[in-house]
């Protein structure tokens, strides 16, 4: 005799609706995060201006040496570039987590991104907390684990 197939847990309509809304909000906050992460382009521009000599730098009433100017320029370019890279990476992960929420895949990734988005006050904090609340429900976790494409 064949053993009965285990039943796959289904989400309640409220849980499914909340996951869909969280997915949409992840896309919105990812877009805003990507936009705001481009603000350090101002620092990169200042660094380039210092390196090219367009922006003269004065130190203690006199002009700074060439070495100091180059250090200033490269520091601004480096720090600005790292900030842009980190912000765009976080925005990409937030958008990907939104996709995973809609497909009920990669529960752990969604939890980690929700925790990281709590750093982005105020919208990211609200989104992260609500995402953590929904994802930590046993029925939602079971639905992620039982999703036919969860391991694909």
N, C-alpha and C positions, 0 to 999 in steps of 0.2 A: 504494500500500500504506500502511496506517496505521502510524504510529510507535508502538512500545510505550509504554504509560503508565509513567512513572517509579514505581518502587515506593516506598511510604511506609515510612519506618523504623518498626519496632515496638519497643516497650520490652521488655526482658527481664522476666520475672516478678519478679525482685529489685528492679529499678528501679521498676516499677509499684507494688510493695508499699511501697517506701520513700517514693515520692511520696504515696501514700495516708496513710501514717503521719505524714509531715511536714505534710500538710494538716490532719490532726486536731490535731496538736500546735500548729500555728499558731492554731487556734481556741481552744485551752486557754490558751495564753500571751496571746492577745489579750484574753480574758476577765479574766485576772489583771492584765494591764496596765491595762485599763479600771477595774478595782476599785481598784488602788493609785493610779491617777491622780486619784482622788476625795479622797485624803487632804488636799490643800491646801484643801479646803472648810473646814477648821479655821482657816486663815489668813483666808479670806474672812469667816468668822464673826467673827473677832477684829477685822477691819477695820470691819465693820458695827457691832460693839459700840462701837468707838472713835468712829465717826462719830455714833452716836446718843446717846453720853454714858453708856451703861450701864457702860462700863469706863473709869474715870478713869485718866489717864496722869500720872505724876509725873516731873518733870525736876529733877535736882539738889536734892532735898529739898522742892521746891514743886510745885504743879500746873503742868502744861504749858499754854502759851497755846492759844487756839482754833485758830490757824493750824498749830501743831505737831501738835495732835491730829488735825486734818483731813488733814494730810500723811501722818501715820502710818496713818490709816485707809485712805486712798486707795491708798497704797503696798501695804498688805497685800491689799486687794481686787484691785488690778491684777496684782501678781505671782502671787497665788493663782489668779486667773482664767486667766492665760497658761499656768501650769503645768498646770492642768486641761485647757485646750484642746489643748495639745501632747500630753499623755498620751492623751486620748481620740482625737485624730487618729491617733497612732501605733497605737493599739489597732484602730481602724477599718481602717487600711492592712494590719495584720497579719491581720485576719480576711479581708479581700479577697484578700490573697496566698494564704491557705489555700484559698480558693475557686479561685483561678487555678491553684494547684498541682494540685488535683484534676481540673481541666479541661484541664490542660496548655496554658495560655494565658499570655501576657504574661511571657515569660521575663525580660526586663530589669527589670520591676517586681518580680518575685519576688526577683531578685538584690539590688536596692536595699533592699527590705524586710528581707531576710536580713542584709544588712550593718548596717542600722540596729538590728535586734533584738540585735545583738552588744553594744550598750550596756547592755542590761538584764541585769545579772548576778544570779544564775548561770544561770537557766533560759533567758533570751533568748540568752545567749552560746552555750550548748550548741546550742540550736535553730538559731541563725544559722550557726554553723560547719558543722553537719551539712547544712543546707540548701544552703550554698555548695558543699560537697563534692559533693553529688548533682547540683546544677544545672550545675556546670562539667564534668560528664562529656559527652563528645562525643555519645554515643547519646541522652542525655536532651535536650540542646540540639537535636539533629536532630528528635527527636520533638515538641518544642515548636514548632519552625519548620514542621513538616509537619502539625501538627494542623489538621483541617478548619475549626475554629472559632477558629484562632489570630488571625486578622485581623478577626474579627467584632466 
